[in-house]
Amino acid sequence: MMEFDGKIENSETTLPVSEAKRKGEKGVTTVEYAVMLVLIAIAIMVANPNISSAVTGVFNNISTRLGG
């Protein structure tokens, strides 16, 4: 039975697991920032319903520009 030596092998390179994780963290942090932005927007909309339509308009505008 083979034992795991802490390395991920690829046809191009062999990286330690920690380095491979570090290289993949950029996408995770982007998703985390997006989730935080949405949660902050929801908190603002709940605290002040008058600006709810303005925040919704901003997200609709972004969605339209992204093609969604």
MOFEN-V21693 format. One record per run of one state. SS is the DSSP state (helix for helix, strand for strand, loop for the rest). FROM is the first residue (numbers start at 1). LEN is the number of residues. Records with the same first field share a line. If there is no record, write none. Layout:
# MOFEN-V21693
SS=FROM-LEN + FROM-LEN
This chain:
# MOFEN-V21693
loop=1-6 + 10-4 + 48-1 + 66-3
strand=7-3 + 14-3
helix=17-31 + 49-17
